[in-house]
């Protein structure tokens, strides 16, 4: 029965400091028995998408041996699967919001590129990121079949459905979401509630373990709301973090029970795939 750990953390001021801190957090999680460990979105930097500024492209990196080597060695040393979120430079002028999976023996298994790119005040992601082009892959790790989706993807049921149709048992969701000062008092509780509830629905509808890991701290003007959580396939919250503290969140995942659950709640069997053609349309116009 694998143990999942989510690293709910904050920005430490530089890529070097963030890397050092997260390597420590990974080691701490592993010492506490974690087999699968996931970081928040863009964990090596601040959430630079608060503004449109070409200087922030300095944070982008190639997904290559130079970037991954220390994390691969860390995964191998501790025998853990790592899910890590990066600002990827595919080529000069083409960038992605990307997460990678490293298996427990240090093998790099592949990457997922964020499909849905938001554009809102202080979430200026379309300036930086190209929409993902790799679909929603499933990675067969030593501790289960894992898919990654990223932040804004979590609001779209299609991403979780595609992951589980391809065999995912666990969906991990690196996230950076928070409150704006002029919205928090009136809408803050509703926003956080909606964020949690829509994702719990994905866990139920797809019969999977589902875990979202958010950051904390204030990066003006955003107050990241934390509340990272791990859900089972009934939509029951197995563990949830606070809204303002750095934490390592743990939960045990019973994959045998999950497989038995899918046999008695056969949502995939009963899908009417012959009736869904219009889902490919932007809108159904009359």
PyMOL commands that set and color helices and strands:
alter all, ss='L'
color gray80, all
select helices_A, chain A and resi 15-31+48-50+54-59+65-78+125-127+151-155+157-165+181-206+255-264+273-275+277-280
alter helices_A, ss='H'
color red, helices_A
select strands_A, chain A and resi 2-8+36-39+81-91+94-102+108-113+139-141+144-150+170-174+178-180+209-213+216-219+222-225+229-231+237-240+247-253
alter strands_A, ss='S'
color yellow, strands_A
deselect
rebuild
show_as cartoon
